[in-house]
Amino acid sequence: MSAESQPRCVRTLFVSDLHLGTRGAQAEMFLDFLKHHQADTIYLVGDIVDCWRLKRGWYWPQSHNDVVQKLLRQSRKGVRIVYVPGNHDEVLRDYTGTHFGGIEVVHRAVHTTTEGKRFLIIHGDEFDVVVRYAKWLALLGDWAYVFALMLNTYFNVARRKLGFGYWSLSAWLKLKVKNAVNFIGEFENAVSDEARQSRVDGVICGHIHHASDRPIGDIRYLNCGDWVESCTGLVEHHDGRLEIIDWGAVKRAETIVPIKQEPAAA
């Protein structure tokens, strides 16, 4: 799919982990994604605003404000927007059952596709043992993560100057760590068990910044990914088909200039 094509009309968008309020947030990339995807319903699957980071120091550039305004405009135009808070925006959990500018705030939701498949929508942090039982350790890890994202920002500035597209150094480093890979597997299994107990067909979540679509037993596990490292989202097409869109890969592909072939000598 080319990012230069007409907006893609889809039934539902699922996005998580924008982390607005941090320097690592890819707000412009997300706005570009919204420009090219028109949905009837948008699920914001947690950590949209990073309140942890904002408490330590205010950072809110115009592009982050543009994201909020874009979502509010879509809500006014009739797009249903459902916000499922995560751990970084957990303050909003005190307001579940209310609306902000037409945006519904809920603790969790169940989405039914056009094919009749039911999916549990949760952020997933309650199945992260570190976040649940040792929040101080999660906060310590957040400092290391922010440092990796800072390196990622400078790394991509250099790539752009050299004519290359966006590539996530921090995501690559994370997946190279054995413990991180093991944690992802444990998290996916725990979230899938919750979906199984909820008697649904699958689960859509976020939290671990790792997009995925795979079966775990009888449960279809889907993770939206994030808009800090990988720039991925999940869409439901009008025929019920669910697809992960790697917008970072789409933008990288746009930077590839085809090599012009010289005509063969006569």
C-alpha positions in Angstrom: 0.0 0.0 0.0 1.3 3.4 -0.9 1.0 6.3 1.5 0.3 8.5 -1.5 -3.0 6.7 -2.3 -6.5 8.0 -1.4 -7.5 7.5 2.3 -8.3 3.9 3.0 -11.8 3.4 4.3 -11.8 0.8 7.1 -14.3 -0.3 9.7 -12.1 0.0 12.8 -8.7 1.3 13.8 -6.9 0.1 16.9 -3.8 2.1 18.1 -1.9 2.0 21.3 1.2 3.5 23.0 1.5 6.9 21.4 3.2 8.2 24.6 2.3 11.8 23.8 4.2 14.1 26.1 7.5 12.4 25.5 10.3 13.3 23.0 10.2 9.8 21.5 6.5 10.0 20.4 6.2 9.8 16.6 3.3 12.2 16.5 3.8 13.4 12.9 4.0 9.7 11.7 0.7 9.0 13.5 -1.0 12.0 12.0 0.1 10.8 8.6 -1.3 7.4 9.3 -4.7 9.0 10.3 -4.6 11.1 7.1 -4.5 7.9 5.1 -7.0 5.8 7.1 -10.7 6.7 7.6 -12.5 4.6 10.1 -16.0 4.3 11.6 -14.6 3.4 15.0 -11.2 4.1 16.7 -10.0 2.2 19.7 -7.2 4.0 21.7 -5.7 1.0 23.5 -3.8 2.7 26.3 -0.7 4.8 27.0 -1.9 7.5 24.5 -0.7 10.3 26.9 2.4 9.6 29.0 1.4 11.1 32.4 4.5 9.5 34.1 6.8 11.6 31.9 4.7 14.8 32.1 4.8 14.7 35.9 8.6 14.8 35.7 8.8 17.7 33.2 6.4 19.3 30.7 6.9 18.5 27.1 4.0 19.1 24.7 4.9 20.3 21.2 2.4 21.4 18.7 2.4 18.1 16.9 1.1 16.4 20.1 -1.6 18.9 20.4 -2.5 18.3 16.7 -3.0 14.6 17.5 -5.5 15.4 20.2 -7.3 18.0 18.0 -7.4 15.5 15.1 -9.1 12.9 17.3 -11.6 15.4 18.7 -12.5 16.5 15.2 -13.1 13.0 14.1 -15.3 12.4 17.1 -17.4 15.5 16.2 -17.7 14.2 12.7 -19.4 11.0 14.0 -16.4 8.6 14.4 -16.9 6.5 17.5 -13.7 6.8 19.7 -13.2 4.4 22.6 -10.3 5.1 25.0 -9.0 2.2 27.1 -6.4 3.7 29.5 -3.1 2.0 30.2 -0.6 2.3 33.0 1.1 5.5 31.7 -2.4 7.2 31.5 -3.9 5.3 34.4 -5.3 8.6 35.9 -8.1 8.3 33.3 -9.2 5.0 34.9 -10.9 7.2 37.5 -13.2 8.5 34.8 -14.3 5.2 33.2 -17.9 5.4 32.0 -17.6 9.1 31.1 -17.0 11.0 27.9 -14.4 13.6 27.0 -15.3 15.6 23.9 -17.4 12.6 22.7 -14.5 10.1 23.5 -15.7 7.2 25.6 -13.4 6.1 28.5 -13.8 2.5 29.5 -11.7 0.0 31.5 -12.0 -2.7 28.8 -14.2 -3.4 25.9 -15.4 -6.3 23.7 -15.4 -5.6 19.9 -17.4 -7.7 17.5 -16.1 -7.9 13.9 -18.4 -8.1 10.9 -17.7 -11.8 10.8 -19.1 -12.1 14.3 -15.8 -12.7 16.0 -15.5 -11.2 19.5 -12.3 -9.6 20.8 -11.4 -8.4 24.3 -9.8 -5.0 24.1 -7.4 -4.3 27.0 -4.1 -2.4 27.4 -2.5 -5.3 29.1 -0.4 -3.8 31.9 -2.3 -5.7 34.6 -0.6 -8.9 33.1 2.8 -7.3 33.5 4.3 -8.7 36.7 6.7 -5.8 37.1 4.1 -3.1 36.7 1.6 -4.9 38.9 3.9 -5.9 41.9 7.0 -3.7 41.6 6.0 -0.3 40.2 9.3 1.2 41.4 11.1 -1.2 39.2 8.9 -0.3 36.3 9.7 3.4 36.8 13.4 2.6 36.9 13.1 0.7 33.7 11.2 3.6 32.2 14.3 5.8 32.7 16.5 3.3 30.8 13.8 3.1 28.1 13.7 6.9 27.7 17.4 6.9 27.3 17.2 4.3 24.6 14.5 6.4 22.9 16.7 9.5 23.1 19.5 7.5 21.3 16.8 6.4 18.8 15.9 10.0 18.0 19.5 11.1 17.3 20.1 8.0 15.3 17.2 8.7 13.0 18.1 12.3 12.6 21.4 11.1 11.2 19.6 8.5 9.0 17.4 11.2 7.5 20.4 13.4 6.7 21.9 10.5 4.9 18.7 10.0 2.9 17.5 6.9 4.8 14.0 6.2 6.2 13.0 5.7 9.9 14.3 2.6 11.6 13.9 1.8 15.3 17.2 1.2 17.1 15.5 0.9 20.5 13.1 -1.8 19.2 16.0 -3.7 17.7 18.0 -3.6 20.9 15.0 -4.7 23.0 14.3 -7.8 20.9 18.0 -8.7 21.1 17.8 -9.1 24.8 16.8 -12.7 25.8 14.9 -11.7 28.9 12.8 -9.3 26.9 11.9 -12.0 24.4 11.0 -14.3 27.3 8.9 -11.6 28.9 6.9 -11.0 25.6 6.1 -14.7 25.4 4.8 -14.8 29.1 2.8 -11.6 28.6 1.2 -13.0 25.4 0.2 -16.2 27.2 -1.2 -14.4 30.2 -3.3 -12.0 28.1 -4.6 -14.9 26.0 -5.6 -16.8 29.1 -7.7 -13.7 30.2 -9.4 -13.7 26.8 -10.1 -17.4 27.1 -11.7 -16.9 30.5 -13.7 -14.0 29.1 -15.1 -16.5 26.5 -14.1 -14.4 23.4 -12.4 -15.4 20.2 -9.4 -13.2 20.6 -7.7 -10.3 22.4 -6.4 -7.0 21.1 -3.9 -5.2 23.4 -0.8 -3.0 23.6 1.7 -2.2 26.4 4.8 -4.2 25.2 5.4 -2.2 22.0 5.6 -5.3 19.9 3.0 -5.7 17.2 1.9 -9.3 16.7 -0.9 -11.4 15.1 -0.8 -15.1 16.0 -2.8 -17.9 17.4 -2.2 -19.0 21.0 -4.2 -22.1 21.4 -7.8 -21.3 20.5 -7.3 -17.6 21.0 -6.2 -15.1 18.3 -3.7 -12.8 19.9 -3.2 -9.3 18.4 -1.0 -6.5 19.6 -1.3 -3.0 18.1 2.4 -2.3 18.6 3.3 1.4 19.3 4.0 4.9 17.9 7.3 5.4 19.6 9.5 2.6 18.2 7.8 0.6 15.4 4.9 2.9 14.3 2.3 0.2 13.8 -1.5 0.0 14.1 -4.2 -2.6 13.6 -7.2 -2.2 11.2 -10.4 -4.1 10.7 -11.5 -4.0 7.1 -15.2 -3.9 6.2 -15.2 -7.7 5.5 -14.0 -8.4 9.0 -10.4 -9.0 8.1 -7.8 -7.8 10.7 -4.5 -6.5 9.5 -1.4 -5.0 11.2 -0.2 -1.9 9.3 3.5 -1.2 9.7 3.4 2.5 8.8 7.1 2.8 9.5 7.8 0.2 6.8 5.5 2.1 4.4 7.4 5.3 5.0 10.8 3.6 4.6 9.7 2.1 1.3 8.9 5.6 0.0 12.5 6.6 0.5 13.8 3.9 -1.7 14.7 5.4 -5.1 14.6 2.8 -7.9 17.9 2.5 -9.8 17.5 3.8 -13.4 18.6 1.2 -15.9 20.8 2.5 -18.7 19.8 1.3 -22.2 21.9 -1.6 -23.4 24.5 -0.7 -25.9 23.6 -1.5 -29.5 
